[in-house]
Amino acid sequence: MTNLVILVGRIARDPETRTTTGGTGVWGAMEPKTNVSSESHRKGAFRSPAHPPGITL
């Protein structure tokens, strides 16, 4: 998780990757990595490993 934060920080500070023309920008370029749909997220598919789906608190 820390590697992702470092990578995002590096991309956000890099002036060459930032677009001001209304294009996809930094987050648009990262979108293919986050392929969890909102429906899957609502159903709990993106759940933390500390709380498996069979255990409810």
HELIX and SHEET records of a PDB file:
HELIX    1   1 THR A    2  ARG A   13  1                                  12    
HELIX    2   2 GLY A   25  MET A   30  1                                   6    
HELIX    3   3 GLU A   31  LYS A   33  5                                   3    
HELIX    4   4 SER A   38  LYS A   43  1                                   6    
END                                                                             
